[in-house]
Amino acid sequence: MPCSFLLPDNYCSIYESRPKACREYPHTDRKKFEQIFKLTVKNTETCPIAYEVLLRLVKK
């Protein structure tokens, strides 16, 4: 489901005060990445960066 703050041009209408989860999205830089692995897999459906991160992990 798209974010309710996402404008038609895909810009965030509350960018300066967006929640922590939005600031950290797609969460691929966590120290304990394995704790959010399932979330990252889900994010690959909508986020090309998350997809690339997982693709590179699989290749290793």
N, C-alpha and C positions, 0 to 999 in steps of 0.2 A: 504494500500500500504506500503510495507516495506521501511524503511529508506534507502536512497541511500548511507549512510555511514556505514551501517551494513555489516560486512564481512561474507563470507560463514560459518564461525564457530560461528556466532552470536555475535561476539565482535565488539565494536564500533571502527572505524578507526580514529575517532577524539575525543576520550574519554576525554582527558585532556582539550580540548577547546570546548566541546559540548555546545549547546545552553541551556538556562535556562529551557525551556520546557522539554528537555531530562533529565536534572539533577533532576527535580521535578517529573518526571513520576513515578508512575501512578496518581499523584496528590491527594492521599488519606489522606494527612496530613494537608490539608488546614484548617484554622480556620473557614472559611465560606464555608464548604464543600457543602452545599445545592446549592451554586451558580454554581458549576460544576457537579451537579448530572447527567445531561444528558451525559456529557463527560465521566463520570465514568461508566455509563451504557454501553456506546459504547466501552470503554476500556475492559470491561469484555469479549468481543469477542476474545481478544488476550492476555490478561494479567491475569494470575491466582490470583495474589494478589488483583487486583481490584475486581475480582469475589468473593473472600473470604471476603473482606471488606463489600461488599453489602449483601452477604449472612448473615453475622453476624448482620448487621443493620436490616435486615428483621426479624431475629429471636428475636430481642429486641422488 
